[in-house]
């Protein structure tokens, strides 16, 4: 079975500077829900726009359903839905006019789903988009993105700027309506709570590269953070090279290391490879793990 998405060593730069994406490789299958995490400016939106065919990679290749999104834009776009926080909508159109356009564009439009979502969101058909709240406009965009039952739904920070109630409703609607029927969902966010709510798999993007590619269960159960006094680490490079070490960063007089394994196996690793026997090793929540992987002063190590 062909992957729904395949990125192979994708590089994309702006204005000849440092690459925003630098050798990104990953794939997705149907029914997968994948959260693309990273700080603001980490390249999440660039990756989404390349997947949409709105940008092209400077190196590497991208395929959706086995097709290039830039060489086969119509065939690809018929099979995907897209919602973004900065999505431009015809603001002087009514909700009804926006929906009518999408009905014409997609032969597989599901009128029953349209009715269900109009009722669920309480969207007024005759009201112009510029008279709606941000949350209502995002809901209208989601309706138009999902009612043709796409094989892939791309959500680029879709809940950014929404209040917590609308945010949860938006994300849960995406899952309930589509993923249960086999639609793959790739959504970008810098909010770990969104990932926990949607479940599935996590791609962590940092420095233009995928630093983590794990399912949520693995992240919770098979990664630990070791906190070691700086004086106890005689060779920082040796710590970075130790088996299973994903990221090392310094915090004042402490060294923090994210390491594959349970607390007992990580303690043995540190003792055998570095002679460190007094490290504090613990499992951490996803938000803390996110901070450990991306925050503060850190040393670049292989992921």
N, C-alpha and C positions, 0 to 999 in steps of 0.2 A: 504494500500500500504506500502510495506517495505521501510524503508529509504535506500537511496543510501549508506550513511555512518552512522554508529552508534558507538560512543565511550561511554563506561560506566565506570566511575571511574578509568580511566587509570592512572597507575603509572609507571614511567620508571626512573631508576637511572643509573649512571655510576660509576663503581669502588666503590660501596658501599657508595657513598656520598649522598649529598642532592638530592632529586628527581628533574630531569629536567622537568618531568610532574608529577603533584601531584593531582590526582583525577579529571582528565579532562573528562567532560561529554558534549557531543553535538551530534546533528544529522543533516543530510542534506537530502532533498528530490530532486527528479529529477527536472531539470530546474533551480535550485537555483545557484546563483553566490555568493560565500562566500569568503571574504577577511580575511585571518588569519594574524593579525598584531601583532607586538611585536618587542622589541629591538633585536639586534644581540645577540645570545646566549640565547634567551628566550624559546627555545624548539620547534620552528616552524619546523625546519628540522627533528627533532626527531619525531614529530607528523606525518609528511609526510611519513617518512620511516616506521613507524608502520603501517600506512594505506596501504603502498605498500607491506607489509609483509617482508620487509628487516630487521626489528627489531620486537621483540615481547614485549608485556607489561609485567612488573613484577607483576602487579596486574590489575584487571579489565578485560574488554573484548572489542574486536573490531570486527565489522562486516561490510563488504561491500557487498551489494545486499543480505544480510542475510547469508553470508558465512564468515568464518574466513580466512583472507588473508594468514595466515601461514599454515593452514590445507588444504586449497584449492587454492594453489598459481596459478596454470595454469588457472583454471576457472575464478578467479578474474582478473588476468592480461590480459586475452583476452578482458575484458570489460572496461579497463581503458587506458588512455594515461598519460604519465608522462614526464615532462621537468624540469630540475633543472639547476641552475647556475653552479654547480660543476659536472654536468653529464659527465661521461667518455664515449667518443666515440672512435671507432677504427680510429685513426688519419691518418693512411696510406691507408685507404679505400677512394675510390672516393664517391662523393655524390650519383652517380648512384648505386654503390655497396651497400651502406647503405640502400637506398630505396628498392633495390631488395630483401635484407634480410627481411625487414619488410613486403613486399608483400607476401612472403612465410609464414611468421608467422601468418598473419591475413587473415582469409578466407573472411572477409567482406571488404577487401580493395577497396577503391573508386578511380578508375583510373582517373575519371574526376576531382575529388578534387586534386589529385596529380598533374595533368597537370595545373590546375588553380594556385596552390601554386608555382610550379616551375616558372611559368610566373610572378606571382606577386612578388616573391622574387628574380627573375633573378638568380637562382642558376645554376651554371655550372655543368652538370652531370659528366663530365670527370675529374673534378678537385678534388685532394685529400683534405680531411678535414683539414689537417695541413697547407694547403695553403690558407684557407679561413680566413676571419676576424672572431672575436668573434661573432659579430652579425649574420653573415652568418651561422656559425656553429649552433647557437641557432635556427635560422630559419629552418635549415635542421632537427634539432631534433624535432621542432614543427610539421613540415610536417609529420614526421614518427609517431608522437604521435596522430595526428588527422585524418589521412586518412583512418583509419579503423572505423571512426565514433564511438568513445568510448561513453559509457554511463556516464563516469566520467572522467574528465580531472584534474590531479593534477599538479600544477605549483609551484615549490619551488624556490622562488626568481628568476623567469625566465628571468626578464629583468635587473638583477643586472649587472652593468658594461657596459651597452649599452648606446650609445649616445641617446639624447632625441627623435630624429626622429625615429630611429630604435626601441626604447623602445615603443613608442606609436603605431607604426605599428604592433609590435609583440603582444601587449596586445589587440588591436582592432581586429586583425585577429582571435585571440582565441575566442572572443565573437561572431563575425560575422559568423564564420563558424560552431560553435558548439552549443552555447547556444540557438540560434534561433530554433534549431531542437530538443531541449529537453535535451541536455547534461548538467549535473551538473558540475560546476567548483569550485574547492577549490584552491585558490592561496595564497601563503604566501608572505609577503613583509614587509618592515619597512617604505615604502614610502606611505604616505597618498594620494598623487596624483594618484598613481596606483589604489587605492580603489575608489576614486572619479570617475576615468575614467571608471572603470568596473561596478560600481554601485552594488546594491544588499545589502547584509548583512555583518556585521563586527563581527568577533570574536577577542577580544583583549586578548592576552596571556601574562601573567606577573607572575613571581614567581612560574611558573609551573601550574598556574590555569587560567581558563577563567574568566577574570574580567568584560568583557562586551560581550553581545550577543544581538545585536540590528540591525535593518535595518537602512540604511543611513538616511532616512527621519526622523526617530525617533531621531537619534543622532543630527541631525541639529535642530529639533524643540522642543525636550523635555528634553534636558540637559542644565544646566547652570553652570557657575563657579561663586562662591561667594568669594570675597576677603575681609577679615576681619582683622582689626588690632589685633595683638597678645594679646594686653592688654585687648581687649574686650571679649576674650574667656576665661571665668573663668574655664571652665571644658572641656578640649580637648576630653576626653572620651565621654562626653555627645554629643558633636558635631559628633563624629564618629558614635554614636548609633542613631542619629536622623533619622527619616523616609526619605528614598530616598537618603541618603548620600552614594556615591559610593567610594570616595577617599578623604582623607585629607592629605595635606602636608604643611610644613612650609617653608616660604621663607623670611629669615631675620626677620623683625618685622611684617610680614604678615602671615596670614593663608589662604590657598587656598583650597576650597572644591568644588568637582564636585557633583552636586545634581540634582536628577530627578525633573523636573517641569519647568514652565515658570518663568520669572523674578519676577512677582508679587506673585506667590504662594511660591516661594523660600524665598522671603523677609518675608512673613507671617510666614513661618516655622521657620526661624531664630529668629523672634521676639517672637513667642509663646513658643518655646522650649528652647531658650538660652538667651532671653532678648536682643538680638543683633538687633539694629535698624539702624545702619549706615553702613551696608555692601554694597559694590559695587557688584551688581549682573548683569550678562550679558550672553547672548548667545555668543559662540565663534565658530570659524571655526574648521573644523575637525583636521587640523594640530595642532592648539592650544589645542584642547581637548586631542589629543594624548599626547602632552607634559604634560598637567595637570595630566593625568592618569599615566604616566610612569616616568616623570622626577623629578629631584631634591630630596630634603629631604622630605620623606613622612611618614605618619603614616599608619600602616596596619589596614584596616577596611574591614568589610564584603562587598562583592560585589554582 
